[in-house]
Amino acid sequence: MENNDLYPMIFRRKSIRTYDMAPLNEKILQKISDSLHALQPMCDDIKTEFTIISYNQVRRARKKAPHYIAAFSEKKAHYLTNIGFMLQQMDLFFSANEIGSCWQGIPQPTKKVKENSNLAFVILMAFGNTKETLHRMNVSEFNRKLLSKITDITGMKELLDAARLAPSSINSQVWYFKGNETMIHAYVGKPGFLRRLFATTLLQIDVGIALCHLKIAVEHFGKKEPFPIPQQHRLPLRRGILTLLLSTSPSYINHRLCIDTVFTGHREEIIK
């Protein structure tokens, strides 16, 4: 199993909902476990844990898969975004290795699985061999907004297309990107009333998924290690807006992620 350039999978991946319930062999599961341990976090200071469990360790699953990844995390600022950022790497990894996968917002692991971790449960990802077509044949098969509907930036299509194709809960696609060729600000609009009630957690995870795609695109075109410049600031709030910043050099050599939370007005810059 390979885990090299995940960028091409952004344009081919799809969420798989029908699985062959035969379990994957132990050699493949070990490779998957190794990949889980190698995931890159968005926030280095947040403890996370990823556990592979079987379908009989999951409750409320409408469509079953032979295996699931249960994601756990320490509850700190941006922990949900961090989980989305990390676990989307596995979604692309599965697609690159001919294994189906799908984010699971409603199912929960059993009480026993939760009690085996000292961290808080966040979300599940189903995976296994699929009974349906694994990949999209071309980008036209994505049900996504046009690039012109989510950005006013010109000349950055190769980066923004990757973020545009990110999966999101109920395909909400609430992104909007502003900036120029040296800096991209990604905004997430205020969710509707029902989504605020039931899907606030998923919204923050969605942000991490989009950032994962954006980061992979930057690395694909730049292929240089970033350097850390941690900073903290106080900023005025933007009502109903979560702001994310990706800063790059014109040649995409370095990039910086920055989050403005609407809840505290605190901005934390996270370098990856």
WOVEN-V763102 format. One record per residue. N is the residue number from 1. OMEGA is omega in whole degrees, 0 to 359 (none if undefined). Layout:
N;OMEGA / N;OMEGA
This chain:
1;184 / 2;179 / 3;185 / 4;182 / 5;180 / 6;184 / 7;181 / 8;182 / 9;177 / 10;185 / 11;181 / 12;187 / 13;169 / 14;180 / 15;183 / 16;184 / 17;178 / 18;187 / 19;165 / 20;186 / 21;174 / 22;182 / 23;173 / 24;182 / 25;187 / 26;180 / 27;179 / 28;179 / 29;178 / 30;177 / 31;178 / 32;178 / 33;178 / 34;180 / 35;177 / 36;179 / 37;182 / 38;181 / 39;178 / 40;178 / 41;170 / 42;181 / 43;184 / 44;187 / 45;179 / 46;179 / 47;178 / 48;179 / 49;180 / 50;185 / 51;176 / 52;180 / 53;181 / 54;185 / 55;180 / 56;174 / 57;183 / 58;176 / 59;174 / 60;176 / 61;181 / 62;176 / 63;188 / 64;172 / 65;181 / 66;183 / 67;176 / 68;167 / 69;174 / 70;182 / 71;178 / 72;181 / 73;166 / 74;180 / 75;177 / 76;179 / 77;176 / 78;182 / 79;179 / 80;177 / 81;179 / 82;179 / 83;177 / 84;179 / 85;184 / 86;187 / 87;175 / 88;173 / 89;178 / 90;177 / 91;179 / 92;177 / 93;178 / 94;181 / 95;180 / 96;184 / 97;173 / 98;177 / 99;179 / 100;178 / 101;180 / 102;173 / 103;182 / 104;185 / 105;185 / 106;182 / 107;181 / 108;171 / 109;179 / 110;180 / 111;181 / 112;178 / 113;180 / 114;182 / 115;179 / 116;179 / 117;176 / 118;181 / 119;182 / 120;175 / 121;181 / 122;187 / 123;177 / 124;168 / 125;177 / 126;174 / 127;180 / 128;174 / 129;187 / 130;175 / 131;180 / 132;179 / 133;188 / 134;187 / 135;167 / 136;180 / 137;177 / 138;186 / 139;182 / 140;180 / 141;176 / 142;172 / 143;184 / 144;176 / 145;173 / 146;180 / 147;181 / 148;180 / 149;184 / 150;179 / 151;171 / 152;180 / 153;174 / 154;176 / 155;180 / 156;187 / 157;184 / 158;177 / 159;187 / 160;176 / 161;179 / 162;177 / 163;180 / 164;184 / 165;180 / 166;175 / 167;177 / 168;181 / 169;187 / 170;176 / 171;187 / 172;175 / 173;186 / 174;183 / 175;164 / 176;186 / 177;176 / 178;178 / 179;181 / 180;185 / 181;177 / 182;182 / 183;178 / 184;173 / 185;179 / 186;182 / 187;174 / 188;184 / 189;179 / 190;181 / 191;176 / 192;186 / 193;183 / 194;180 / 195;176 / 196;181 / 197;192 / 198;189 / 199;179 / 200;178 / 201;181 / 202;179 / 203;181 / 204;175 / 205;179 / 206;178 / 207;179 / 208;179 / 209;180 / 210;179 / 211;176 / 212;179 / 213;181 / 214;180 / 215;179 / 216;178 / 217;178 / 218;180 / 219;180 / 220;182 / 221;182 / 222;178 / 223;172 / 224;180 / 225;177 / 226;176 / 227;184 / 228;173 / 229;183 / 230;178 / 231;174 / 232;182 / 233;168 / 234;181 / 235;174 / 236;180 / 237;167 / 238;185 / 239;175 / 240;182 / 241;171 / 242;187 / 243;177 / 244;184 / 245;171 / 246;182 / 247;181 / 248;167 / 249;179 / 250;180 / 251;178 / 252;184 / 253;181 / 254;178 / 255;186 / 256;177 / 257;182 / 258;183 / 259;170 / 260;179 / 261;182 / 262;184 / 263;184 / 264;185 / 265;182 / 266;178 / 267;180 / 268;180 / 269;184 / 270;184 / 271;176 / 272;none
